[in-house]
Amino acid sequence: MNRGTKTLIIALALVCSSPTLAWASSQFTHQWNKSPQQAQAFPEKYTDVEGILTFRGTNERTAPSFGTVDMTKFQPKIAWTKITKSSSWGGGAGWTGQPAIVKWSSEVLKTMNVKSKFLAKPGFTEVIYASLDGYVYFLDLDTGEETRNPIKVGNPIKGSVSVDARGYPLLYVGEGIPENGTIGFNLYSLIDQKRLLRVNGIDPYAYRKWGAFDSSALFNRLDDTLTVGGENGLVYHLKLNTNFDPAHKKLTIDPEISKYRYKIPGNNYQGIENSLANYGDLVFFADNGGSLQAMNVKTHEPLWNLAPIDDTDATIVVETEGGVPYLYSGTEVDKQGKKGYSYIRKINGLTGQTVWQQKYECFSLLGSHPVNGGLLATPVIGKKSIGNLVVFTIARYGTFSGGLIVALDKTTGKEAWRLPMKDYAWSSPVDVYSSSGKAYLIQANSTGQVAVIDASVGKQVGSLNIGTNIEASPAIYNDMAVVASRGGKIYGIKLE
């Protein structure tokens, strides 16, 4: 941790009972080493910047695409490729591995060390992609050409980067594997690509001694804070104290860090791999044991928590109905053994009560190199022509190598359509929309297929196959999708 960083610690012990009921927070105990700074609720609109600045685009984790696309051929086409370096985990990207795509403001662009040809390019839009090779790459969205030198983080990165929601040149990068002997998360200045902060994930305060960060951070642009979950079972809340001076090309931070920890009876698996979702002053997350929680970022106290079912790595998505946030979430098959159920739920975000639940029998490979089935992909909250649907991609359903895409009615939980998959997917589906509001899904899978699916009826209408496993989740800006494979390449894919 950087010298001068201030640390605030929060200790909480939570109690809950059945898998579908939440207890009020009166049964926990908590301690402070000093009074926390008050935080503000997140804004209704996560960012005013054009692009995808965090995993799935917003604090609700519901916008993995930006803009519209009017496809006529429904045949995705590779526009460019970028070969990455390699580490003990190879190159390219794994789960969740979504890039950020940012159309920088002219004021901010002038402050950064972007190559001169791109500083002068009209409409310049930059792709920022963290790789399993331990580097963060900066690419031109149109051509895939490097816009500046990569940042060497030094550890394989499995999660997705986040860019400051204000459009400031500030980048969050979590590390996934301790290849160099240490592990944690970092903040970098994109003015000169220097590291401003490193937080060690092997934290003596944590109950779990595993320090990876697959979670993608949320920036609150109203109160200059960052919130992220760690696989050590802690939630980190940083008051950044940012000073950005575009005129003099300077960016500094002076973070004050608070930490939240918890214990839930019957759940010995602390560890947060999903990215925290948010509504107002509440953040929602699940853990490796399958417990779900709602925590108030103003008070740093839990509102409710649910008993464990099974490992839950897929990020919770949030949609508001009648002023109430509803959560859509699903479990893996992990702690259940080689066969079990993926439980798909809609949950009232204010009470923790389950509105409806579906279950799908799935397979899982256990052992020293496990490959889980169930829900690894973050669901799609339908909009426009599919505004009544929520879509889940379930791995290892039907057969050991198979899968299922299923659209459920948001109100009832009943199936609207299902699309069996010959090859399973951990990659999250991405919803894209035509200018008239027609909805399509872009779904990558474990054999390298990138399918275009009519989201109203669940029919595949086109595809591209790159020939190697895609675990990462695409980000899409207008008609350009960007995704990396486990085969060591980043692809720019034109949607035609």
C-alpha positions as CSV (number, residue, x, y, z in Angstrom):
1,M,0.0,0.0,0.0
2,N,1.3,3.5,-0.8
3,R,2.9,5.5,1.9
4,G,0.4,8.0,3.4
5,T,-2.7,6.0,2.5
6,K,-5.2,6.2,5.4
7,T,-7.1,3.0,6.3
8,L,-10.5,2.7,8.0
9,I,-11.6,-0.8,9.1
10,I,-15.1,-2.0,9.5
11,A,-15.9,-5.4,11.1
12,L,-19.3,-7.0,10.7
13,A,-20.7,-10.4,11.6
14,L,-23.9,-11.3,9.8
15,V,-26.6,-13.8,10.6
16,C,-29.2,-15.3,8.3
17,S,-31.3,-18.5,7.9
18,S,-33.0,-19.9,4.8
19,P,-31.8,-19.6,1.2
20,T,-34.6,-17.3,0.3
21,L,-35.3,-15.2,3.4
22,A,-33.3,-12.2,4.8
23,W,-33.0,-11.2,8.4
24,A,-33.0,-7.6,9.5
25,S,-29.5,-6.3,10.2
26,S,-30.1,-6.1,14.0
27,Q,-28.2,-9.4,14.6
28,F,-24.8,-8.3,13.4
29,T,-22.0,-6.7,15.4
30,H,-19.7,-4.1,14.0
31,Q,-16.7,-2.1,15.0
32,W,-15.0,1.0,13.8
33,N,-11.5,2.2,14.4
34,K,-12.7,5.7,13.7
35,S,-15.9,7.2,12.4
36,P,-16.3,6.7,8.6
37,Q,-16.7,9.6,6.2
38,Q,-20.2,9.9,4.9
39,A,-20.6,8.8,1.2
40,Q,-23.2,10.0,-1.3
41,A,-25.6,7.7,-3.1
42,F,-24.6,6.9,-6.7
43,P,-26.1,9.0,-9.4
44,E,-29.0,7.6,-11.5
45,K,-26.8,7.9,-14.6
46,Y,-23.4,6.3,-14.0
47,T,-21.4,8.4,-16.4
48,D,-21.9,11.1,-19.1
49,V,-18.9,9.8,-21.1
50,E,-19.6,7.9,-24.3
51,G,-18.5,4.3,-24.0
52,I,-18.2,1.3,-21.6
53,L,-16.2,2.4,-18.5
54,T,-16.7,-0.5,-16.2
55,F,-17.9,-4.1,-16.4
56,R,-21.3,-4.1,-18.1
57,G,-21.2,-0.4,-18.5
58,T,-23.1,1.0,-15.5
59,N,-23.6,0.7,-11.7
60,E,-26.6,-1.5,-12.4
61,R,-24.4,-3.7,-14.6
62,T,-26.9,-3.6,-17.4
63,A,-25.3,-1.8,-20.4
64,P,-22.5,-3.8,-22.0
65,S,-23.1,-2.0,-25.3
66,F,-23.2,1.7,-26.3
67,G,-25.1,3.2,-29.2
68,T,-27.1,1.3,-31.8
69,V,-26.3,-1.0,-34.7
70,D,-28.4,-1.7,-37.8
71,M,-27.3,-5.1,-39.0
72,T,-28.4,-6.4,-42.5
73,K,-26.1,-9.4,-43.1
74,F,-26.0,-10.7,-39.6
75,Q,-22.5,-12.0,-40.3
76,P,-19.9,-10.7,-37.9
77,K,-16.6,-10.0,-39.5
78,I,-13.1,-9.7,-38.0
79,A,-11.9,-6.1,-38.6
80,W,-8.6,-6.4,-36.8
81,T,-6.6,-8.6,-34.4
82,K,-4.0,-7.8,-31.8
83,I,-1.6,-10.5,-30.6
84,T,-0.8,-10.2,-26.9
85,K,2.2,-11.3,-24.9
86,S,2.0,-14.4,-22.7
87,S,2.3,-15.5,-19.0
88,S,1.9,-18.7,-17.1
89,W,-1.8,-18.3,-17.8
90,G,-1.2,-17.5,-21.5
91,G,-2.4,-14.3,-23.2
92,G,-5.6,-12.9,-24.5
93,A,-8.3,-12.7,-21.8
94,G,-10.3,-15.1,-19.6
95,W,-13.4,-14.7,-17.5
96,T,-14.6,-11.9,-17.1
97,G,-12.1,-10.1,-19.4
98,Q,-14.3,-7.2,-20.7
99,P,-12.5,-4.2,-22.2
100,A,-13.3,-0.6,-21.5
101,I,-14.1,1.5,-24.6
102,V,-13.8,5.3,-24.1
103,K,-14.5,8.3,-26.3
104,W,-12.4,10.8,-24.4
105,S,-13.3,14.4,-24.2
106,S,-11.0,16.7,-26.1
107,E,-9.9,18.3,-22.9
108,V,-8.9,15.0,-21.3
109,L,-7.4,13.6,-24.5
110,K,-4.9,16.4,-24.7
111,T,-3.5,15.6,-21.2
112,M,-2.6,12.0,-22.0
113,N,0.4,10.3,-23.6
114,V,-1.6,9.0,-26.6
115,K,0.3,9.0,-29.9
116,S,0.1,12.2,-31.8
117,K,-1.8,10.7,-34.8
118,F,-4.6,9.7,-32.5
119,L,-4.7,13.0,-30.7
120,A,-5.7,14.5,-34.0
121,K,-8.1,11.8,-35.1
122,P,-11.7,12.9,-35.3
123,G,-14.0,10.8,-33.1
124,F,-11.0,9.0,-31.6
125,T,-12.2,6.1,-29.3
126,E,-9.8,4.0,-27.3
127,V,-10.1,0.4,-26.2
128,I,-8.4,-0.4,-22.9
129,Y,-7.9,-4.2,-22.4
130,A,-6.3,-6.0,-19.5
131,S,-4.8,-9.4,-20.4
132,L,-3.9,-12.7,-18.8
133,D,-0.3,-11.8,-19.9
134,G,-0.1,-9.2,-17.2
135,Y,-0.3,-6.1,-19.5
136,V,-3.0,-3.5,-20.1
137,Y,-3.3,-2.6,-23.8
138,F,-4.5,0.6,-25.4
139,L,-5.9,0.3,-28.9
140,D,-7.7,2.3,-31.5
141,L,-11.3,1.0,-31.8
142,D,-11.3,1.3,-35.6
143,T,-8.0,-0.3,-36.4
144,G,-6.7,-2.1,-33.4
145,E,-3.4,-0.2,-33.6
146,E,-1.7,0.6,-30.3
147,T,-2.5,4.1,-29.2
148,R,0.3,4.1,-26.6
149,N,2.6,1.6,-24.9
150,P,1.0,-1.0,-22.7
151,I,1.2,-0.9,-18.9
152,K,3.1,-3.8,-17.4
153,V,1.1,-4.8,-14.3
154,G,3.2,-7.9,-13.7
155,N,0.5,-10.4,-12.8
156,P,-2.1,-12.1,-15.0
157,I,-5.4,-10.2,-15.0
158,K,-8.7,-12.1,-15.2
159,G,-11.2,-9.4,-14.4
160,S,-12.3,-6.2,-16.2
161,V,-10.7,-2.7,-15.9
162,S,-12.7,0.4,-14.8
163,V,-12.2,4.0,-15.9
164,D,-13.1,6.9,-13.7
165,A,-16.8,7.6,-14.3
166,R,-16.1,11.4,-14.6
167,G,-14.0,10.7,-17.6
168,Y,-10.8,11.5,-15.7
169,P,-7.6,9.7,-16.8
170,L,-7.7,7.3,-13.9
171,L,-7.7,3.5,-14.4
172,Y,-8.5,0.7,-12.0
173,V,-6.9,-2.7,-12.6
174,G,-7.3,-5.8,-10.4
175,E,-4.9,-8.7,-10.5
176,G,-6.0,-12.3,-10.8
177,I,-2.9,-14.6,-10.2
178,P,0.1,-13.9,-8.0
179,E,2.7,-14.8,-10.6
180,N,5.2,-12.3,-9.2
181,G,4.6,-13.4,-5.6
182,T,2.2,-10.6,-4.6
183,I,-1.4,-9.8,-5.6
184,G,-3.9,-6.9,-5.2
185,F,-5.4,-4.0,-7.1
186,N,-4.0,-0.8,-8.6
187,L,-4.9,2.7,-9.7
188,Y,-3.0,4.2,-12.7
189,S,-2.8,7.7,-14.0
190,L,-3.5,7.6,-17.8
191,I,-1.6,10.9,-18.2
192,D,1.7,9.2,-17.9
193,Q,0.6,5.6,-17.0
194,K,2.3,5.7,-13.6
195,R,0.8,3.7,-10.8
196,L,-0.7,5.9,-8.1
197,L,-1.8,3.2,-5.7
198,R,-1.4,-0.4,-5.0
199,V,-3.5,-2.3,-2.4
200,N,-2.2,-5.7,-1.3
201,G,-5.0,-8.3,-1.4
202,I,-3.2,-10.5,1.2
203,D,-4.7,-8.6,4.0
204,P,-4.3,-9.6,7.7
205,Y,-7.7,-8.2,8.4
206,A,-9.4,-10.5,5.9
207,Y,-10.8,-13.9,7.0
208,R,-9.6,-15.4,3.7
209,K,-5.9,-15.3,2.6
210,W,-6.4,-15.1,-1.1
211,G,-5.9,-11.7,-2.6
212,A,-7.2,-11.7,-6.2
213,F,-9.5,-9.0,-7.6
214,D,-11.6,-10.2,-10.5
215,S,-14.3,-7.6,-9.5
216,S,-14.5,-4.5,-11.6
217,A,-14.6,-1.3,-9.5
218,L,-17.4,1.3,-9.4
219,F,-16.5,5.0,-9.4
220,N,-19.0,7.4,-7.8
221,R,-18.5,10.6,-9.7
222,L,-20.6,12.6,-7.1
223,D,-18.4,12.0,-4.1
224,D,-15.0,11.0,-5.6
225,T,-15.1,7.4,-4.3
226,L,-14.3,3.9,-5.6
227,T,-16.0,0.7,-4.3
228,V,-14.8,-2.9,-5.2
229,G,-15.0,-6.4,-3.8
230,G,-12.0,-8.7,-3.3
231,E,-11.6,-12.5,-3.2
232,N,-10.3,-12.1,0.3
233,G,-13.9,-11.4,1.3
234,L,-13.5,-7.7,1.9
235,V,-15.4,-4.8,0.3
236,Y,-13.1,-1.8,-0.2
237,H,-14.5,1.7,-0.2
238,L,-11.9,4.4,-1.2
239,K,-12.4,8.2,-0.7
240,L,-9.9,9.1,-3.5
241,N,-9.4,12.8,-2.8
242,T,-8.6,13.3,-6.5
243,N,-7.0,16.4,-7.9
244,F,-7.1,16.6,-11.7
245,D,-5.6,19.6,-13.3
246,P,-6.0,19.3,-17.1
247,A,-4.2,22.6,-17.9
248,H,-1.0,21.4,-16.2
249,K,-1.5,17.7,-17.0
250,K,-1.5,16.6,-13.4
251,L,-3.5,13.9,-11.6
252,T,-3.0,13.0,-8.0
253,I,-5.0,11.0,-5.4
254,D,-4.7,10.7,-1.6
255,P,-6.9,7.7,-0.8
256,E,-8.6,7.0,2.5
257,I,-9.6,3.3,2.6
258,S,-12.3,1.6,4.5
259,K,-12.8,-2.2,4.6
260,Y,-15.9,-4.2,5.3
261,R,-15.7,-7.9,6.4
262,Y,-18.4,-10.4,7.3
263,K,-19.2,-13.9,8.5
264,I,-22.4,-15.8,7.7
265,P,-23.3,-19.0,9.6
266,G,-23.0,-22.0,7.2
267,N,-20.8,-20.1,4.8
268,N,-17.1,-20.6,5.1
269,Y,-16.4,-19.3,1.6
270,Q,-15.7,-15.6,1.8
271,G,-14.6,-14.3,-1.6
272,I,-16.2,-11.8,-4.0
273,E,-15.5,-12.5,-7.7
274,N,-18.5,-10.7,-9.1
275,S,-18.6,-7.0,-9.6
276,L,-20.7,-5.0,-7.1
277,A,-24.0,-3.7,-8.5
278,N,-25.6,-0.6,-7.2
279,Y,-28.9,1.2,-6.7
280,G,-28.9,4.6,-4.9
281,D,-27.0,4.2,-1.6
282,L,-27.1,0.3,-1.8
283,V,-24.5,-2.0,-3.3
284,F,-25.3,-5.7,-3.9
285,F,-22.9,-8.6,-4.2
286,A,-22.6,-12.4,-3.7
287,D,-19.7,-14.6,-2.7
288,N,-18.1,-18.0,-3.2
289,G,-20.5,-19.6,-0.8
290,G,-23.5,-18.2,-2.6
291,S,-24.7,-15.7,0.0
292,L,-26.1,-12.4,-1.3
293,Q,-25.9,-9.1,0.5
294,A,-27.1,-5.5,0.3
295,M,-24.9,-2.9,2.0
296,N,-25.5,0.8,2.5
297,V,-22.6,2.8,1.3
298,K,-23.6,5.8,3.4
299,T,-23.7,3.9,6.7
300,H,-21.4,1.0,5.7
301,E,-23.9,-1.3,7.3
302,P,-25.7,-4.3,5.8
303,L,-29.4,-4.0,5.0
304,W,-30.0,-7.7,4.5
305,N,-28.2,-10.9,3.7
306,L,-29.2,-14.3,2.3
307,A,-28.0,-17.7,3.4
308,P,-25.7,-19.6,1.0
309,I,-26.8,-21.8,-1.9
310,D,-23.7,-22.3,-4.1
311,D,-20.8,-20.3,-5.5
312,T,-22.1,-17.1,-7.2
313,D,-19.5,-15.4,-9.5
314,A,-21.8,-14.0,-12.1
315,T,-22.5,-10.3,-11.4
316,I,-25.9,-9.3,-10.1
317,V,-27.9,-7.0,-12.4
318,V,-30.4,-4.5,-11.1
319,E,-33.5,-2.9,-12.6
320,T,-35.9,-0.6,-10.9
321,E,-39.7,-1.2,-11.0
322,G,-42.0,1.3,-9.3
323,G,-39.2,2.7,-7.2
324,V,-38.0,-0.7,-6.0
325,P,-34.7,-2.2,-7.2
326,Y,-35.0,-5.8,-8.3
327,L,-32.0,-8.1,-8.5
328,Y,-31.4,-10.9,-11.0
329,S,-28.9,-13.5,-10.0
330,G,-27.9,-17.1,-10.4
331,T,-25.6,-19.7,-8.9
332,E,-23.0,-22.1,-10.3
333,V,-22.8,-25.8,-9.6
334,D,-19.7,-26.0,-7.5
335,K,-20.2,-26.9,-3.8
336,Q,-23.0,-29.2,-4.9
337,G,-20.6,-31.6,-6.6
338,K,-20.5,-33.0,-10.1
339,K,-24.2,-32.4,-10.7
340,G,-26.6,-30.0,-9.2
341,Y,-28.8,-27.0,-9.9
342,S,-28.2,-23.5,-11.0
343,Y,-30.7,-21.4,-9.1
344,I,-31.9,-18.4,-11.0
345,R,-33.7,-15.8,-8.9
346,K,-35.4,-12.4,-8.9
347,I,-35.0,-10.7,-5.5
348,N,-36.4,-7.5,-4.0
349,G,-33.4,-5.4,-3.4
350,L,-34.9,-3.5,-0.4
351,T,-36.0,-6.6,1.5
352,G,-34.0,-9.5,0.2
353,Q,-37.3,-11.5,-0.5
354,T,-37.2,-13.8,-3.5
355,V,-39.9,-12.8,-6.0
356,W,-39.5,-16.0,-8.1
357,Q,-37.0,-18.8,-8.6
358,Q,-36.1,-21.2,-11.4
359,K,-33.6,-24.0,-11.3
360,Y,-31.7,-25.8,-14.1
361,E,-29.7,-29.0,-13.7
362,C,-26.1,-28.6,-14.7
363,F,-22.8,-30.5,-14.6
364,S,-19.5,-29.4,-13.1
365,L,-15.9,-30.7,-13.4
366,L,-14.2,-30.8,-10.0
367,G,-10.6,-31.5,-9.0
368,S,-7.4,-29.5,-9.3
369,H,-8.6,-27.8,-12.5
370,P,-12.3,-27.3,-12.0
371,V,-14.6,-26.0,-14.8
372,N,-17.9,-25.2,-13.2
373,G,-21.3,-25.3,-14.8
374,G,-24.4,-23.2,-14.0
375,L,-24.4,-19.4,-14.3
376,L,-21.0,-17.9,-14.9
377,A,-22.3,-15.3,-17.5
378,T,-23.8,-12.1,-16.3
379,P,-27.5,-11.9,-17.4
380,V,-29.0,-9.4,-19.8
381,I,-31.7,-7.0,-18.6
382,G,-33.9,-6.6,-21.7
383,K,-34.8,-3.2,-23.0
384,K,-36.9,-1.8,-25.9
385,S,-38.4,-4.7,-27.9
386,I,-37.4,-7.2,-25.1
387,G,-38.2,-4.9,-22.2
388,N,-40.3,-7.7,-20.6
389,L,-37.4,-10.2,-20.6
390,V,-34.3,-11.1,-18.7
391,V,-31.8,-13.4,-20.4
392,F,-29.5,-16.0,-18.8
393,T,-26.7,-18.1,-20.4
394,I,-26.2,-21.3,-18.4
395,A,-23.1,-23.5,-18.8
396,R,-23.0,-27.3,-18.9
397,Y,-26.7,-27.7,-19.2
398,G,-28.2,-30.8,-20.9
399,T,-24.9,-32.4,-21.6
400,F,-21.5,-31.9,-20.0
401,S,-20.2,-29.7,-22.9
402,G,-23.6,-28.1,-23.7
403,G,-25.4,-25.1,-22.5
404,L,-28.6,-23.1,-22.6
405,I,-29.7,-19.5,-23.3
406,V,-33.1,-18.9,-21.7
407,A,-35.3,-15.7,-21.7
408,L,-37.5,-15.4,-18.6
409,D,-40.5,-13.1,-18.1
410,K,-39.4,-10.4,-15.6
411,T,-42.8,-10.5,-13.8
412,T,-43.5,-14.2,-13.6
413,G,-40.1,-15.9,-14.1
414,K,-41.7,-18.2,-16.8
415,E,-39.7,-19.1,-19.9
416,A,-40.5,-17.0,-23.0
417,W,-38.0,-18.9,-25.1
418,R,-35.0,-21.2,-24.8
419,L,-32.0,-21.8,-27.2
420,P,-30.0,-25.0,-26.4
421,M,-26.3,-24.6,-27.1
422,K,-24.1,-27.4,-28.4
423,D,-21.1,-25.7,-26.7
424,Y,-21.3,-24.0,-23.3
425,A,-20.4,-20.4,-22.6
426,W,-18.9,-18.5,-19.6
427,S,-18.9,-15.4,-21.8
428,S,-21.7,-13.0,-20.9
429,P,-24.3,-12.2,-23.6
430,V,-24.4,-8.6,-24.9
431,D,-27.7,-7.0,-25.9
432,V,-27.5,-4.6,-28.9
433,Y,-30.4,-2.6,-30.5
434,S,-31.2,-1.3,-33.9
435,S,-32.2,2.3,-34.3
436,S,-35.8,1.2,-34.3
437,G,-35.4,-0.7,-31.0
438,K,-35.1,-4.3,-32.4
439,A,-33.0,-6.4,-29.9
440,Y,-30.2,-8.9,-30.7
441,L,-27.8,-10.8,-28.5
442,I,-24.1,-11.3,-29.2
443,Q,-23.1,-14.5,-27.6
444,A,-19.6,-16.0,-27.6
445,N,-18.9,-19.5,-26.5
446,S,-16.2,-22.0,-25.5
447,T,-15.4,-23.1,-29.0
448,G,-14.9,-19.6,-30.4
449,Q,-18.3,-19.0,-32.0
450,V,-19.7,-15.5,-31.8
451,A,-23.4,-15.8,-32.5
452,V,-26.0,-13.2,-33.4
453,I,-29.4,-14.1,-31.9
454,D,-32.8,-12.5,-32.5
455,A,-33.5,-11.7,-28.8
456,S,-37.3,-11.5,-29.3
457,V,-37.7,-15.2,-30.2
458,G,-34.3,-16.8,-29.4
459,K,-33.3,-17.7,-32.9
460,Q,-29.7,-17.6,-34.1
461,V,-29.5,-15.6,-37.3
462,G,-25.8,-15.4,-37.9
463,S,-22.3,-16.3,-36.5
464,L,-18.6,-16.1,-36.8
465,N,-16.1,-18.6,-35.4
466,I,-12.6,-17.6,-34.4
467,G,-11.7,-21.2,-33.5
468,T,-10.6,-20.9,-29.9
469,N,-12.3,-20.5,-26.5
470,I,-13.8,-17.2,-25.6
471,E,-14.4,-16.8,-21.9
472,A,-14.2,-13.0,-21.9
473,S,-17.3,-10.8,-22.3
474,P,-17.4,-8.5,-25.3
475,A,-18.0,-4.8,-25.1
476,I,-19.7,-3.2,-28.0
477,Y,-19.6,0.4,-29.3
478,N,-22.1,1.1,-32.1
479,D,-21.3,-1.6,-34.7
480,M,-17.9,-2.7,-33.3
481,A,-17.5,-5.5,-30.8
482,V,-14.2,-6.1,-29.0
483,V,-13.4,-9.4,-27.2
484,A,-10.3,-11.4,-26.5
485,S,-9.9,-15.2,-26.6
486,R,-7.9,-17.6,-24.5
487,G,-5.9,-18.1,-27.7
488,G,-3.8,-15.0,-27.1
489,K,-5.5,-12.5,-29.4
490,I,-7.8,-9.5,-29.1
491,Y,-10.4,-9.1,-31.8
492,G,-12.2,-6.1,-33.2
493,I,-15.4,-7.6,-34.8
494,K,-17.6,-5.6,-37.1
495,L,-21.4,-6.2,-36.8
496,E,-22.8,-6.1,-40.3
